[in-house]
Amino acid sequence: MKPFLKWAGGKQKLVSSIEALLPASRRLIEPFVGGGSVFCGVERQSYLLGDANVDLIALYRHLQRGGDRFINDCRRLFTAANLPAAVFYDLRAQFNALEVGDVERAALFVYINRFGFNGLSRYNAKGGLNTSHGKPTSVPYFPEAEMLAFAAKAKRATFVHQGFADTMSLARPGDVVYCDPPYVGTWTGYAAGGFTQDDQVALAAACWDCADRGVTVVVSNSDAARALYKGADLHELSVRRSISCDGKRGRAAEIMAVFPGQAALRRAA
């Protein structure tokens, strides 16, 4: 099952590596669900999926509830008439003028994701989506099959718009948490407010808190985050970027940190 959104930093090619580090659990919790690659690729009985991007969560909820009807709303935007840059920017302005949570705004989010530059979700300081035109020469692929599969699996999911700390506080023994935060040393404007170094420090603390409560956490980040995860089990990998905020491709050093449940008890033994 593939995600239906293009997403900077998406983990579709790393799902098998991530899944290998996740212990058996009843529920998978993702405080940074993003494009949903891990949700799509990892099978659990239920899911708690959060994100700071309110438009992303609104989109997932509309797809979860609306199914075929919402997919039809999205499909009508995938026409040759909507290819020109002038039309794209008019529709982007319409998106920003609509109320957060509006079904038309959610459908436009899918359009902007596919017709915009590099699959990038980018917000300005005022919270307006300002993704630029991607200059497509033909109508982009409409991910109907992927959206249908997502909608079916979403029946077992709860979507929440909230900070990572609130989502992680809901974890209980029997859950496993996977975190894919904005990486240290990279652009973080995928949602209004960004993600600061203080947030990175707070995330590491939240991981240890979950571990102390018996919940294993796996975190992906750039190698620059290594010092934040001292004491966790670190796994190194080299990843080829397929989408980036600056359009550059190439290999990048990354780590996956595993905070085993009951880690504090193990360290004290």
C-alpha positions, 0 to 999 in steps of 0.5 A: 500500500502506497501513500497518496501524497507526495511528501518531503522526507517521506519514508516509503523506501525505508518502511521495511527498515523501520518495521524491523525495529518496531516490536510487536504491538496492538497499536502504532502511534505516530506523532508526525504522520506526515505523508503516511508512509509508515501507516500505509506500510506497517500493519497493526490492529489500530493506529493513533496518528497525529501531526502539527499540520492542521490541513493534513489532519483535516484531509485525512479525516475527510478521506476517512469519513467521505471515501468515494465522495471526497475522492470525487471532489479531488478528482475534478481538480485534476484537469488540463484547465488547472495546469497553468501557473495563474490558475494554480495561484488562484486556487492556492489563494482560494485554499488560503481563504477557506476555513480550516477543515472545509472539505473544499480546502482539503480537496485543494490540498491534494491538488496543490500537493500534486501540481505544486513544486516537488511535493512540498507543503510549505507555509509562511510566517502568517500560516498561509500555504505558499507552495509554488507552482510545479510547472507540470507539462501534463495533468499529474497522476491522480492517486485514486487507488491509493486514496481508496486503500488509505480510506479503507485502512483509516477505519482503524485509525484515529487522527489528531491535530496536536503537538507530539508531546500530547500524542506521545502522552497517550501511549500505553504498554502494548503500543509502539511509537514511531517518530519522524520529526523535521530533521535537525539541520533541515528546513522545518516550515512544513507546518505553521510555527516550524520546529525548533531545537528546543522542540528537538530536545523536548522530543528526546525527553518525551521518548525517554518518558515513553520508554520509562512507561514501558513503550518502545519508541523509534525515531528517525532523524539526521545524523546531526541529532546523534547527541540528542539520543545518547543512551538510545540504541542507534542504527545508521543508514545512508538514504537517497533523497527523492524529494527535498525542500531545495530540489537537491538529490543525493545521499544523506546520513541518517540515524534511527534511534530506538528507546526500548520500553522500560529502558530506565529500569534496564539502565539502573540494573 
